[in-house]
Amino acid sequence: MATVLRSRSAFARLFVGKTGQILNNLTDLGAKLAPGTQSVIRHYSNYISSPTIDTVNQDYNYEIFKKPPEWEYVQRLLPFETIPKVTPKDEYPSGWVPPKEEAVNHPYFIPRTKNGELPIYLEITHRGMRRVSKIRKLEGDLWLMNDDIRKFLKNKYNRFVMTRVHDFAKFIEVKGDHVNDLKQWALSKGF
Amino acid sequence: MGSKQVTEKALSMLKSLPRLSLANLRDNPGSKITQKRGRAQHGGDKHGAGNKGSGQRMNYMRLGYETGNNPFYLRMPVELTYYKGHHLRREYPPLSLHQLQSLIDKDRVDISKPIDLASIVKTGLYTFKPDQNQFGIHLTDEGADIFTAKVHIEIQWASEQVIATIEKNGGVITTAYYDPHSLFLLRNPKKFFEAGLAIPRRMIPPPDAIEYYTSAKFRGYLADPEKISKERVKLAQKYGYKLPQIEVDSNYEMLCVRKDPRQIFFGLEPGWVVNLKEESILKPKDEELLTFYAS
């Protein structure tokens, strides 16, 4: 096969003095432009006629600023080392409620998640046909809590709502979408 | 029994009955026939799932794909724009005002400083995937009634209602475009700083986004500031609230901070290199670099 002759920076020579026109701005990568006129046939289907780079300028002039005033902006961008604690406020417009101290006095306990929310979730299975509300991470007397939940839902809907206690994995499941009811009940207890 | 008696009886019955609600509504008996999944000769063939393929396997194909058929959106020359380019379009995943308020309530976002995409992603409660054609936050109006915070926020897409809500509380809102490369930097700035590279320039928006980001109506970052202040007054009149004066605000300086159209991070200019280990910033002095990074 015939060797392909590549003219170095042939394409770049066309743009001497008008570096702004080069799309990928080769001067940033250190390609030195030499004056000269040469007509180059560009083959846009391949890179054969593209200019090549032999040396990249690495010794640019710069200044080092140790702990400049702008460092505050860098610190602002760095991630939290731990999840920030919520400072007590007079009101929370979003409807979020912090846990109360009296919650410890119940024979059972629902701890908040790391994001400060109640661990009450809706599980949708069977292509949206089965909806089960689940309270997770429970502590204490689950069976007593189960009775209280059943009583609360019975009062609210005038009918029996099926629940299931998993004593080993520490969760209670309630049949149907009762997430908001359970959250309301848990908040009324102070969890 | 006369018809009068019947109606009276029905009315008295209605009085004693509980109120009609979703809890006691039900279909007429016998109006719904539930189909049974028959076995063997009692209808036990394919159960409506068809023969093989995605019907039986429950895998959901991408939008518009018809298992090798000529797709509907390509079949008729009239419907050319039906799904055209749906896999290439820019996505702006939503963040509601209610979510933003709860982030503020839980101290995940500091409202004493300008909020941008980086500070929302930093909370860890907003998933953002720039590799999946996502181009930033779409602030939605859900929870506009409860939103009370005064914020200086820069997001990528907002409706008129959202702009009105933020400005009613004395805040400032800007919509700004970021190219995918800078979105990766905003998602994880620490990872980028550790790489030891110079902060690049932000690219200008693509042709189809220029109109939005130069419009004062949507508070575009390329819009004329004077037109924006005019639009602020206009919107206040339209929604009927008194526009709080920013000039007399105690946080006036913070509310006036804007990024340069070529800038990615607040306070950090393109071309700078951040050294996290030695807590220093390398600023270029070379003329070649300065002209390149100047916008």
Interface residues (C-beta under 8 A of the other chain):
Chain A: N25 T27 D28 Y60 N61 Y62 E63 I64 F65 K66 K67 P68 E70 W71 E72 Y73 V74 R76 L77 L78 P79 F80 I83 P84 K85 V86 T87 K89 Y92 P93 S94 G95 W96 N115 G116 R127 Y157 N158
Chain B: A23 M58 H98 Q101 S102 I104 D105 K106 D107 R108 K113 A118 S119 K122 G124 L125 G143 I146 F147 T148 A149 P189 K190 F193 F265 F266 G267 L268 V273 V274 L276 E278 E279 S280 I281 L282 K283 P284 K285 D286 E288 L289 F292
